[in-house]
């Protein structure tokens, strides 16, 4: 059974999907079940992955890595950053060479969650 906001990846073609509506079935692509990404929450490597959220001057700034920024190279980079404020989802797509951060000019919320997807190390989350 799928749950809303889960992220899955096809290990054959690389398609990535986020569940918008829960269902009882399994997600299949290229003839096989898709892999569910588990949200990782703590860094143990040199590269930093946990999103760091800062609220300043009417906007949220999400940086990937609080003290050491994530690399943004052709072979290793953050593909997207997602900010969930209350029940509203906001997403920014990044490219190699970009800064590993996203700015969201939106009203302040009570419940804020940031997620990011690294093309090598998967899905990371920071809840506050």
GUROLO-918230 format. One record per atom (N, C-alpha, C, O): residue number from 0; atom name; x negated, z, y. Coordinates in nm, 4 decimals. Example, Ala and Ser with C-alpha at 12.3 -4.5 7.8 and 13.67 -1.06 7.14 Angstrom:
REM residues 2
SITE    i  at      east        up     north
SITE    0   N   -1.3190    0.7800   -0.5690
SITE    0  CA   -1.2300    0.7800   -0.4500
SITE    0   C   -1.3200    0.7800   -0.3300
SITE    0   O   -1.4236    0.8465   -0.3319
SITE    1   N   -1.2850    0.7080   -0.2250
SITE    1  CA   -1.3670    0.7140   -0.1060
SITE    1   C   -1.2900    0.7870    0.0030
SITE    1   O   -1.3409    0.8039    0.1138
REM end
This chain:
REM residues 128
SITE    i  at      east        up     north
SITE    0   N   -0.0841    0.0000   -0.1185
SITE    0  CA    0.0000    0.0000    0.0000
SITE    0   C   -0.0888    0.0000    0.1250
SITE    0   O   -0.1850    0.0763    0.1337
SITE    1   N   -0.0564   -0.0838    0.2187
SITE    1  CA   -0.1314   -0.0896    0.3434
SITE    1   C   -0.0725    0.0059    0.4458
SITE    1   O    0.0441    0.0442    0.4375
SITE    2   N   -0.1561    0.0440    0.5438
SITE    2  CA   -0.1116    0.1292    0.6530
SITE    2   C   -0.1464    0.0619    0.7848
SITE    2   O   -0.2469   -0.0083    0.7959
SITE    3   N   -0.0617    0.0846    0.8842
SITE    3  CA   -0.0823    0.0271    1.0167
SITE    3   C   -0.2213    0.0632    1.0693
SITE    3   O   -0.2667    0.1766    1.0537
SITE    4   N   -0.2879   -0.0332    1.1310
SITE    4  CA   -0.4194   -0.0209    1.1940
SITE    4   C   -0.5366   -0.0268    1.0954
SITE    4   O   -0.6518   -0.0209    1.1383
SITE    5   N   -0.5108   -0.0382    0.9649
SITE    5  CA   -0.6214   -0.0556    0.8715
SITE    5   C   -0.6849   -0.1924    0.8939
SITE    5   O   -0.6180   -0.2871    0.9353
SITE    6   N   -0.8160   -0.2017    0.8659
SITE    6  CA   -0.8890   -0.3259    0.8827
SITE    6   C   -0.9440   -0.3669    0.7465
SITE    6   O   -1.0061   -0.2870    0.6764
SITE    7   N   -0.9198   -0.4945    0.7099
SITE    7  CA   -0.9630   -0.5493    0.5817
SITE    7   C   -1.0502   -0.6720    0.6043
SITE    7   O   -1.0362   -0.7423    0.7043
SITE    8   N   -1.1411   -0.6968    0.5087
SITE    8  CA   -1.2273   -0.8150    0.5177
SITE    8   C   -1.2305   -0.8876    0.3843
SITE    8   O   -1.2356   -0.8251    0.2784
SITE    9   N   -1.2274   -1.0204    0.3905
SITE    9  CA   -1.2429   -1.1036    0.2719
SITE    9   C   -1.3922   -1.1170    0.2440
SITE    9   O   -1.4681   -1.1606    0.3306
SITE   10   N   -1.4340   -1.0801    0.1252
SITE   10  CA   -1.5759   -1.0853    0.0896
SITE   10   C   -1.6208   -1.2271    0.0553
SITE   10   O   -1.7399   -1.2504    0.0349
SITE   11   N   -1.5264   -1.3232    0.0487
SITE   11  CA   -1.5623   -1.4621    0.0191
SITE   11   C   -1.5833   -1.5404    0.1484
SITE   11   O   -1.6904   -1.5971    0.1699
SITE   12   N   -1.4814   -1.5437    0.2345
SITE   12  CA   -1.4887   -1.6284    0.3548
SITE   12   C   -1.5184   -1.5515    0.4826
SITE   12   O   -1.5544   -1.6122    0.5835
SITE   13   N   -1.5041   -1.4179    0.4810
SITE   13  CA   -1.5326   -1.3380    0.5998
SITE   13   C   -1.4138   -1.3117    0.6904
SITE   13   O   -1.4296   -1.2464    0.7935
SITE   14   N   -1.2938   -1.3608    0.6553
SITE   14  CA   -1.1756   -1.3299    0.7365
SITE   14   C   -1.1601   -1.1791    0.7510
SITE   14   O   -1.1816   -1.1046    0.6555
SITE   15   N   -1.1226   -1.1341    0.8711
SITE   15  CA   -1.0949   -0.9924    0.8960
SITE   15   C   -0.9529   -0.9830    0.9503
SITE   15   O   -0.9146   -1.0590    1.0393
SITE   16   N   -0.8751   -0.8898    0.8964
SITE   16  CA   -0.7380   -0.8698    0.9426
SITE   16   C   -0.7134   -0.7227    0.9720
SITE   16   O   -0.7707   -0.6345    0.9080
SITE   17   N   -0.6270   -0.6976    1.0702
SITE   17  CA   -0.5827   -0.5624    1.1006
SITE   17   C   -0.4335   -0.5556    1.0706
SITE   17   O   -0.3579   -0.6439    1.1112
SITE   18   N   -0.3916   -0.4531    1.0011
SITE   18  CA   -0.2526   -0.4399    0.9603
SITE   18   C   -0.1671   -0.3993    1.0798
SITE   18   O   -0.1930   -0.2979    1.1446
SITE   19   N   -0.0650   -0.4798    1.1080
SITE   19  CA    0.0291   -0.4508    1.2164
SITE   19   C    0.1559   -0.3863    1.1649
SITE   19   O    0.2224   -0.3122    1.2373
SITE   20   N    0.1897   -0.4145    1.0390
SITE   20  CA    0.3120   -0.3622    0.9787
SITE   20   C    0.2792   -0.3226    0.8346
SITE   20   O    0.2256   -0.4032    0.7585
SITE   21   N    0.3109   -0.2001    0.7977
SITE   21  CA    0.2818   -0.1504    0.6635
SITE   21   C    0.3628   -0.2238    0.5584
SITE   21   O    0.4757   -0.2667    0.5823
SITE   22   N    0.3018   -0.2371    0.4411
SITE   22  CA    0.3705   -0.3002    0.3301
SITE   22   C    0.3254   -0.2417    0.1985
SITE   22   O    0.2264   -0.1688    0.1929
SITE   23   N    0.3984   -0.2735    0.0914
SITE   23  CA    0.3669   -0.2182   -0.0402
SITE   23   C    0.2676   -0.3035   -0.1171
SITE   23   O    0.2088   -0.2565   -0.2145
SITE   24   N    0.2479   -0.4273   -0.0758
SITE   24  CA    0.1594   -0.5167   -0.1489
SITE   24   C    0.0132   -0.4959   -0.1142
SITE   24   O   -0.0224   -0.4072   -0.0366
SITE   25   N   -0.0715   -0.5806   -0.1741
SITE   25  CA   -0.2137   -0.5801   -0.1424
SITE   25   C   -0.2460   -0.7065   -0.0646
SITE   25   O   -0.1778   -0.8081   -0.0784
SITE   26   N   -0.3496   -0.6999    0.0167
SITE   26  CA   -0.3911   -0.8155    0.0949
SITE   26   C   -0.4892   -0.8977    0.0127
SITE   26   O   -0.5867   -0.8450   -0.0408
SITE   27   N   -0.4619   -1.0283    0.0033
SITE   27  CA   -0.5423   -1.1184   -0.0781
SITE   27   C   -0.5869   -1.2359    0.0073
SITE   27   O   -0.5095   -1.2888    0.0871
SITE   28   N   -0.7129   -1.2768   -0.0099
SITE   28  CA   -0.7670   -1.3934    0.0581
SITE   28   C   -0.8638   -1.4601   -0.0382
SITE   28   O   -0.9358   -1.3914   -0.1106
SITE   29   N   -0.8666   -1.5904   -0.0402
SITE   29  CA   -0.9573   -1.6667   -0.1282
SITE   29   C   -0.9428   -1.6249   -0.2748
SITE   29   O   -1.0394   -1.6278   -0.3511
SITE   30   N   -0.8203   -1.5858   -0.3129
SITE   30  CA   -0.7928   -1.5533   -0.4524
SITE   30   C   -0.8325   -1.4137   -0.4968
SITE   30   O   -0.8206   -1.3817   -0.6150
SITE   31   N   -0.8797   -1.3290   -0.4047
SITE   31  CA   -0.9138   -1.1918   -0.4455
SITE   31   C   -0.8705   -1.0912   -0.3401
SITE   31   O   -0.8494   -1.1256   -0.2238
SITE   32   N   -0.8575   -0.9649   -0.3838
SITE   32  CA   -0.8159   -0.8597   -0.2917
SITE   32   C   -0.9197   -0.8427   -0.1813
SITE   32   O   -1.0402   -0.8524   -0.2044
SITE   33   N   -0.8697   -0.8171   -0.0616
SITE   33  CA   -0.9581   -0.7942    0.0521
SITE   33   C   -1.0102   -0.6509    0.0490
SITE   33   O   -0.9452   -0.5612   -0.0046
SITE   34   N   -1.1290   -0.6305    0.1077
SITE   34  CA   -1.1932   -0.4993    0.1108
SITE   34   C   -1.1440   -0.4199    0.2308
SITE   34   O   -1.1481   -0.4685    0.3439
SITE   35   N   -1.0971   -0.2975    0.2063
SITE   35  CA   -1.0545   -0.2077    0.3127
SITE   35   C   -1.1779   -0.1423    0.3737
SITE   35   O   -1.2605   -0.0860    0.3019
SITE   36   N   -1.1906   -0.1496    0.5066
SITE   36  CA   -1.2989   -0.0801    0.5750
SITE   36   C   -1.2594    0.0643    0.5974
SITE   36   O   -1.1505    0.0925    0.6474
SITE   37   N   -1.3466    0.1549    0.5609
SITE   37  CA   -1.3277    0.2961    0.5916
SITE   37   C   -1.3860    0.3195    0.7301
SITE   37   O   -1.4941    0.2691    0.7607
SITE   38   N   -1.3171    0.3941    0.8131
SITE   38  CA   -1.3666    0.4251    0.9464
SITE   38   C   -1.4806    0.5257    0.9349
SITE   38   O   -1.4603    0.6383    0.8896
SITE   39   N   -1.5985    0.4855    0.9755
SITE   39  CA   -1.7152    0.5731    0.9721
SITE   39   C   -1.7231    0.6491    1.1037
SITE   39   O   -1.6859    0.5976    1.2091
SITE   40   N   -1.7730    0.7747    1.0957
SITE   40  CA   -1.7691    0.8595    1.2144
SITE   40   C   -1.9021    0.9222    1.2532
SITE   40   O   -1.9119    0.9807    1.3611
SITE   41   N   -2.0047    0.9123    1.1696
SITE   41  CA   -2.1321    0.9753    1.2064
SITE   41   C   -2.2488    0.8833    1.1752
SITE   41   O   -2.2567    0.8236    1.0678
SITE   42   N   -2.3393    0.8735    1.2721
SITE   42  CA   -2.4584    0.7901    1.2578
SITE   42   C   -2.5669    0.8648    1.1829
SITE   42   O   -2.5943    0.9815    1.2110
SITE   43   N   -2.6286    0.7967    1.0871
SITE   43  CA   -2.7435    0.8545    1.0185
SITE   43   C   -2.8650    0.7633    1.0308
SITE   43   O   -2.9736    0.7976    0.9839
SITE   44   N   -2.8471    0.6480    1.0932
SITE   44  CA   -2.9567    0.5525    1.1064
SITE   44   C   -3.0054    0.5447    1.2499
SITE   44   O   -2.9489    0.6076    1.3394
SITE   45   N   -3.1104    0.4672    1.2711
SITE   45  CA   -3.1636    0.4435    1.4059
SITE   45   C   -3.0619    0.3748    1.4947
SITE   45   O   -3.0413    0.4135    1.6097
SITE   46   N   -2.9974    0.2702    1.4387
SITE   46  CA   -2.8981    0.1984    1.5177
SITE   46   C   -2.7767    0.2884    1.5375
SITE   46   O   -2.7306    0.3540    1.4441
SITE   47   N   -2.7269    0.2906    1.6572
SITE   47  CA   -2.6123    0.3757    1.6889
SITE   47   C   -2.4845    0.2942    1.6823
SITE   47   O   -2.4782    0.1819    1.7322
SITE   48   N   -2.3823    0.3524    1.6198
SITE   48  CA   -2.2572    0.2816    1.5982
SITE   48   C   -2.1337    0.3535    1.6505
SITE   48   O   -2.0349    0.2877    1.6832
SITE   49   N   -2.1358    0.4845    1.6594
SITE   49  CA   -2.0156    0.5567    1.6997
SITE   49   C   -1.9859    0.5262    1.8467
SITE   49   O   -2.0728    0.5436    1.9321
SITE   50   N   -1.8633    0.4806    1.8769
SITE   50  CA   -1.8270    0.4522    2.0161
SITE   50   C   -1.8229    0.5808    2.0987
SITE   50   O   -1.7719    0.6834    2.0537
SITE   51   N   -1.8764    0.5736    2.2178
SITE   51  CA   -1.8756    0.6841    2.3125
SITE   51   C   -1.7822    0.6459    2.4268
SITE   51   O   -1.8007    0.5418    2.4900
SITE   52   N   -1.6818    0.7297    2.4536
SITE   52  CA   -1.5799    0.6978    2.5543
SITE   52   C   -1.6003    0.7839    2.6780
SITE   52   O   -1.6162    0.9057    2.6694
SITE   53   N   -1.5995    0.7176    2.7937
SITE   53  CA   -1.6107    0.7869    2.9215
SITE   53   C   -1.4942    0.7428    3.0102
SITE   53   O   -1.4623    0.6241    3.0180
SITE   54   N   -1.4319    0.8388    3.0763
SITE   54  CA   -1.3232    0.8093    3.1701
SITE   54   C   -1.3767    0.8291    3.3105
SITE   54   O   -1.4218    0.9385    3.3444
SITE   55   N   -1.3726    0.7251    3.3931
SITE   55  CA   -1.4239    0.7340    3.5286
SITE   55   C   -1.3530    0.6346    3.6193
SITE   55   O   -1.3325    0.5191    3.5817
SITE   56   N   -1.3162    0.6785    3.7367
SITE   56  CA   -1.2578    0.5940    3.8407
SITE   56   C   -1.1456    0.5023    3.7914
SITE   56   O   -1.1451    0.3829    3.8212
SITE   57   N   -1.0523    0.5574    3.7172
SITE   57  CA   -0.9359    0.4810    3.6729
SITE   57   C   -0.9601    0.3856    3.5582
SITE   57   O   -0.8785    0.2966    3.5338
SITE   58   N   -1.0698    0.4019    3.4875
SITE   58  CA   -1.0973    0.3125    3.3743
SITE   58   C   -1.1700    0.3876    3.2635
SITE   58   O   -1.2301    0.4928    3.2849
SITE   59   N   -1.1620    0.3298    3.1455
SITE   59  CA   -1.2377    0.3794    3.0312
SITE   59   C   -1.3563    0.2867    3.0096
SITE   59   O   -1.3425    0.1644    3.0142
SITE   60   N   -1.4721    0.3455    2.9862
SITE   60  CA   -1.5902    0.2694    2.9482
SITE   60   C   -1.6255    0.3124    2.8069
SITE   60   O   -1.6454    0.4310    2.7808
SITE   61   N   -1.6334    0.2163    2.7158
SITE   61  CA   -1.6687    0.2449    2.5768
SITE   61   C   -1.8064    0.1851    2.5519
SITE   61   O   -1.8249    0.0636    2.5586
SITE   62   N   -1.9023    0.2720    2.5230
SITE   62  CA   -2.0390    0.2294    2.4909
SITE   62   C   -2.0638    0.2544    2.3429
SITE   62   O   -2.0188    0.3540    2.2865
SITE   63   N   -2.1353    0.1631    2.2825
SITE   63  CA   -2.1678    0.1803    2.1414
SITE   63   C   -2.3038    0.2474    2.1326
SITE   63   O   -2.4083    0.1850    2.1513
SITE   64   N   -2.2989    0.3766    2.1036
SITE   64  CA   -2.4154    0.4632    2.1047
SITE   64   C   -2.4191    0.5392    2.2351
SITE   64   O   -2.4171    0.4788    2.3424
SITE   65   N   -2.4246    0.6716    2.2274
SITE   65  CA   -2.4224    0.7530    2.3497
SITE   65   C   -2.5595    0.7571    2.4169
SITE   65   O   -2.5701    0.7351    2.5375
SITE   66   N   -2.6632    0.7849    2.3404
SITE   66  CA   -2.7975    0.7977    2.3972
SITE   66   C   -2.8873    0.6788    2.3675
SITE   66   O   -2.9825    0.6535    2.4414
SITE   67   N   -2.8590    0.6065    2.2623
SITE   67  CA   -2.9346    0.4856    2.2265
SITE   67   C   -2.8331    0.3762    2.1993
SITE   67   O   -2.7473    0.3918    2.1124
SITE   68   N   -2.8412    0.2661    2.2719
SITE   68  CA   -2.7423    0.1598    2.2585
SITE   68   C   -2.7663    0.0743    2.1339
SITE   68   O   -2.8797    0.0558    2.0896
SITE   69   N   -2.6575    0.0235    2.0798
SITE   69  CA   -2.6623   -0.0621    1.9613
SITE   69   C   -2.7265   -0.1961    1.9970
SITE   69   O   -2.7026   -0.2474    2.1063
SITE   70   N   -2.8083   -0.2549    1.9067
SITE   70  CA   -2.8645   -0.3871    1.9341
SITE   70   C   -2.7552   -0.4937    1.9394
SITE   70   O   -2.6509   -0.4816    1.8752
SITE   71   N   -2.7818   -0.5975    2.0171
SITE   71  CA   -2.6869   -0.7084    2.0306
SITE   71   C   -2.7626   -0.8389    2.0059
SITE   71   O   -2.7769   -0.9218    2.0959
SITE   72   N   -2.8103   -0.8557    1.8837
SITE   72  CA   -2.8906   -0.9707    1.8430
SITE   72   C   -2.8056   -1.0690    1.7631
SITE   72   O   -2.6985   -1.0327    1.7144
SITE   73   N   -2.8518   -1.1918    1.7493
SITE   73  CA   -2.7788   -1.2954    1.6738
SITE   73   C   -2.7364   -1.2474    1.5354
SITE   73   O   -2.6241   -1.2741    1.4926
SITE   74   N   -2.8239   -1.1776    1.4657
SITE   74  CA   -2.7956   -1.1374    1.3279
SITE   74   C   -2.7340   -0.9991    1.3165
SITE   74   O   -2.6897   -0.9605    1.2083
SITE   75   N   -2.7303   -0.9234    1.4262
SITE   75  CA   -2.6810   -0.7858    1.4209
SITE   75   C   -2.6217   -0.7496    1.5568
SITE   75   O   -2.6942   -0.7301    1.6543
SITE   76   N   -2.4890   -0.7411    1.5618
SITE   76  CA   -2.4244   -0.7125    1.6899
SITE   76   C   -2.2843   -0.6544    1.6696
SITE   76   O   -2.2295   -0.6567    1.5594
SITE   77   N   -2.2284   -0.6028    1.7782
SITE   77  CA   -2.0911   -0.5517    1.7788
SITE   77   C   -1.9994   -0.6700    1.8081
SITE   77   O   -2.0122   -0.7347    1.9120
SITE   78   N   -1.9062   -0.6982    1.7156
SITE   78  CA   -1.8153   -0.8121    1.7334
SITE   78   C   -1.6999   -0.7787    1.8268
SITE   78   O   -1.6603   -0.8611    1.9092
SITE   79   N   -1.6453   -0.6566    1.8138
SITE   79  CA   -1.5345   -0.6190    1.9007
SITE   79   C   -1.5270   -0.4687    1.9180
SITE   79   O   -1.5729   -0.3908    1.8344
SITE   80   N   -1.4668   -0.4310    2.0310
SITE   80  CA   -1.4427   -0.2911    2.0645
SITE   80   C   -1.2932   -0.2777    2.0872
SITE   80   O   -1.2320   -0.3602    2.1551
SITE   81   N   -1.2353   -0.1739    2.0304
SITE   81  CA   -1.0916   -0.1518    2.0413
SITE   81   C   -1.0687   -0.0124    2.0988
SITE   81   O   -1.1279    0.0848    2.0516
SITE   82   N   -0.9841   -0.0022    2.1993
SITE   82  CA   -0.9466    0.1263    2.2571
SITE   82   C   -0.7973    0.1453    2.2363
SITE   82   O   -0.7166    0.0617    2.2769
SITE   83   N   -0.7618    0.2553    2.1729
SITE   83  CA   -0.6214    0.2866    2.1474
SITE   83   C   -0.5865    0.4074    2.2338
SITE   83   O   -0.6368    0.5176    2.2121
SITE   84   N   -0.5001    0.3848    2.3315
SITE   84  CA   -0.4578    0.4907    2.4226
SITE   84   C   -0.3102    0.5138    2.3977
SITE   84   O   -0.2262    0.4269    2.4213
SITE   85   N   -0.2806    0.6357    2.3487
SITE   85  CA   -0.1473    0.6690    2.3005
SITE   85   C   -0.1117    0.5656    2.1928
SITE   85   O   -0.1788    0.5643    2.0895
SITE   86   N   -0.0135    0.4810    2.2092
SITE   86  CA    0.0177    0.3802    2.1072
SITE   86   C   -0.0155    0.2385    2.1516
SITE   86   O    0.0306    0.1424    2.0899
SITE   87   N   -0.0942    0.2237    2.2570
SITE   87  CA   -0.1291    0.0916    2.3085
SITE   87   C   -0.2706    0.0529    2.2662
SITE   87   O   -0.3648    0.1303    2.2833
SITE   88   N   -0.2844   -0.0672    2.2109
SITE   88  CA   -0.4131   -0.1159    2.1612
SITE   88   C   -0.4702   -0.2175    2.2594
SITE   88   O   -0.4017   -0.3106    2.3019
SITE   89   N   -0.5976   -0.1975    2.2948
SITE   89  CA   -0.6694   -0.2865    2.3858
SITE   89   C   -0.7981   -0.3277    2.3152
SITE   89   O   -0.8642   -0.2434    2.2546
SITE   90   N   -0.8352   -0.4558    2.3219
SITE   90  CA   -0.9528   -0.5033    2.2488
SITE   90   C   -1.0353   -0.5961    2.3369
SITE   90   O   -0.9814   -0.6740    2.4155
SITE   91   N   -1.1679   -0.5861    2.3220
SITE   91  CA   -1.2625   -0.6763    2.3880
SITE   91   C   -1.3554   -0.7309    2.2803
SITE   91   O   -1.4037   -0.6574    2.1942
SITE   92   N   -1.3791   -0.8614    2.2873
SITE   92  CA   -1.4710   -0.9261    2.1944
SITE   92   C   -1.6071   -0.9395    2.2616
SITE   92   O   -1.6157   -0.9713    2.3802
SITE   93   N   -1.7128   -0.9151    2.1855
SITE   93  CA   -1.8491   -0.9229    2.2366
SITE   93   C   -1.9269   -1.0305    2.1623
SITE   93   O   -1.8878   -1.0742    2.0541
SITE   94   N   -2.0376   -1.0721    2.2224
SITE   94  CA   -2.1249   -1.1734    2.1643
SITE   94   C   -2.2685   -1.1239    2.1664
SITE   94   O   -2.3021   -1.0345    2.2439
SITE   95   N   -2.3535   -1.1812    2.0818
SITE   95  CA   -2.4957   -1.1455    2.0891
SITE   95   C   -2.5462   -1.1660    2.2319
SITE   95   O   -2.5114   -1.2641    2.2975
SITE   96   N   -2.6280   -1.0729    2.2788
SITE   96  CA   -2.6808   -1.0809    2.4145
SITE   96   C   -2.5995   -1.0023    2.5160
SITE   96   O   -2.6511   -0.9678    2.6224
SITE   97   N   -2.4711   -0.9726    2.4851
SITE   97  CA   -2.3882   -0.8906    2.5740
SITE   97   C   -2.4365   -0.7464    2.5688
SITE   97   O   -2.5087   -0.7074    2.4770
SITE   98   N   -2.3962   -0.6676    2.6681
SITE   98  CA   -2.4176   -0.5236    2.6613
SITE   98   C   -2.3231   -0.4680    2.5549
SITE   98   O   -2.2113   -0.5175    2.5411
SITE   99   N   -2.3652   -0.3667    2.4797
SITE   99  CA   -2.2773   -0.3095    2.3770
SITE   99   C   -2.1767   -0.2112    2.4378
SITE   99   O   -2.1773   -0.0923    2.4063
SITE  100   N   -2.0914   -0.2628    2.5246
SITE  100  CA   -1.9901   -0.1799    2.5884
SITE  100   C   -1.8713   -0.2655    2.6301
SITE  100   O   -1.8802   -0.3879    2.6398
SITE  101   N   -1.7599   -0.1973    2.6546
SITE  101  CA   -1.6386   -0.2638    2.7016
SITE  101   C   -1.5731   -0.1740    2.8057
SITE  101   O   -1.5728   -0.0516    2.7926
SITE  102   N   -1.5176   -0.2365    2.9094
SITE  102  CA   -1.4498   -0.1637    3.0162
SITE  102   C   -1.3011   -0.1966    3.0093
SITE  102   O   -1.2623   -0.3131    2.9998
SITE  103   N   -1.2192   -0.0927    3.0141
SITE  103  CA   -1.0736   -0.1081    3.0073
SITE  103   C   -1.0138   -0.0401    3.1300
SITE  103   O   -1.0204    0.0821    3.1428
SITE  104   N   -0.9565   -0.1178    3.2187
SITE  104  CA   -0.8934   -0.0639    3.3392
SITE  104   C   -0.7468   -0.0392    3.3103
SITE  104   O   -0.6613   -0.1239    3.3365
SITE  105   N   -0.7192    0.0783    3.2559
SITE  105  CA   -0.5842    0.1150    3.2128
SITE  105   C   -0.5584    0.2611    3.2504
SITE  105   O   -0.6527    0.3375    3.2712
SITE  106   N   -0.4314    0.2999    3.2590
SITE  106  CA   -0.3992    0.4392    3.2920
SITE  106   C   -0.4518    0.5364    3.1864
SITE  106   O   -0.4701    0.5007    3.0700
SITE  107   N   -0.4749    0.6578    3.2295
SITE  107  CA   -0.5230    0.7620    3.1398
SITE  107   C   -0.4139    0.7982    3.0398
SITE  107   O   -0.2953    0.7996    3.0728
SITE  108   N   -0.4559    0.8273    2.9174
SITE  108  CA   -0.3622    0.8652    2.8131
SITE  108   C   -0.3926    1.0031    2.7583
SITE  108   O   -0.4943    1.0641    2.7914
SITE  109   N   -0.3028    1.0509    2.6742
SITE  109  CA   -0.3221    1.1816    2.6117
SITE  109   C   -0.4059    1.1708    2.4859
SITE  109   O   -0.4925    1.2548    2.4612
SITE  110   N   -0.3804    1.0667    2.4052
SITE  110  CA   -0.4544    1.0482    2.2804
SITE  110   C   -0.5370    0.9196    2.2930
SITE  110   O   -0.4820    0.8112    2.3126
SITE  111   N   -0.6688    0.9329    2.2817
SITE  111  CA   -0.7591    0.8196    2.2994
SITE  111   C   -0.8486    0.8067    2.1766
SITE  111   O   -0.9127    0.9029    2.1342
SITE  112   N   -0.8517    0.6862    2.1205
SITE  112  CA   -0.9374    0.6562    2.0065
SITE  112   C   -1.0105    0.5260    2.0354
SITE  112   O   -0.9505    0.4295    2.0828
SITE  113   N   -1.1402    0.5236    2.0067
SITE  113  CA   -1.2177    0.4004    2.0218
SITE  113   C   -1.2704    0.3606    1.8845
SITE  113   O   -1.3170    0.4445    1.8074
SITE  114   N   -1.2622    0.2300    1.8553
SITE  114  CA   -1.3181    0.1766    1.7310
SITE  114   C   -1.4042    0.0561    1.7667
SITE  114   O   -1.3820   -0.0104    1.8678
SITE  115   N   -1.5022    0.0297    1.6821
SITE  115  CA   -1.5828   -0.0905    1.6992
SITE  115   C   -1.6197   -0.1443    1.5632
SITE  115   O   -1.6241   -0.0717    1.4638
SITE  116   N   -1.6466   -0.2752    1.5614
SITE  116  CA   -1.6846   -0.3407    1.4369
SITE  116   C   -1.8231   -0.4028    1.4520
SITE  116   O   -1.8437   -0.4918    1.5346
SITE  117   N   -1.9174   -0.3551    1.3717
SITE  117  CA   -2.0533   -0.4096    1.3651
SITE  117   C   -2.0550   -0.5125    1.2525
SITE  117   O   -2.0068   -0.4854    1.1425
SITE  118   N   -2.1103   -0.6305    1.2797
SITE  118  CA   -2.1068   -0.7372    1.1799
SITE  118   C   -2.1857   -0.7026    1.0531
SITE  118   O   -2.1667   -0.7679    0.9505
SITE  119   N   -2.2722   -0.6032    1.0573
SITE  119  CA   -2.3476   -0.5628    0.9380
SITE  119   C   -2.2973   -0.4304    0.8807
SITE  119   O   -2.2838   -0.4167    0.7591
SITE  120   N   -2.2695   -0.3325    0.9677
SITE  120  CA   -2.2399   -0.1966    0.9216
SITE  120   C   -2.0934   -0.1577    0.9240
SITE  120   O   -2.0602   -0.0426    0.8956
SITE  121   N   -2.0049   -0.2505    0.9571
SITE  121  CA   -1.8623   -0.2253    0.9440
SITE  121   C   -1.7955   -0.1537    1.0592
SITE  121   O   -1.8377   -0.1644    1.1743
SITE  122   N   -1.6894   -0.0797    1.0260
SITE  122  CA   -1.5970   -0.0202    1.1212
SITE  122   C   -1.6349    0.1252    1.1540
SITE  122   O   -1.6589    0.2062    1.0645
SITE  123   N   -1.6397    0.1559    1.2843
SITE  123  CA   -1.6752    0.2889    1.3319
SITE  123   C   -1.5696    0.3381    1.4289
SITE  123   O   -1.5070    0.2588    1.4994
SITE  124   N   -1.5495    0.4711    1.4325
SITE  124  CA   -1.4443    0.5279    1.5156
SITE  124   C   -1.4926    0.6559    1.5841
SITE  124   O   -1.5787    0.7276    1.5331
SITE  125   N   -1.4344    0.6819    1.7013
SITE  125  CA   -1.4570    0.8061    1.7740
SITE  125   C   -1.3211    0.8495    1.8263
SITE  125   O   -1.2577    0.7782    1.9040
SITE  126   N   -1.2773    0.9660    1.7836
SITE  126  CA   -1.1489    1.0184    1.8306
SITE  126   C   -1.1762    1.1331    1.9265
SITE  126   O   -1.2679    1.2122    1.9048
SITE  127   N   -1.0963    1.1422    2.0331
SITE  127  CA   -1.1112    1.2568    2.1234
SITE  127   C   -0.9750    1.3059    2.1658
SITE  127   O   -0.9651    1.4020    2.2421
REM end
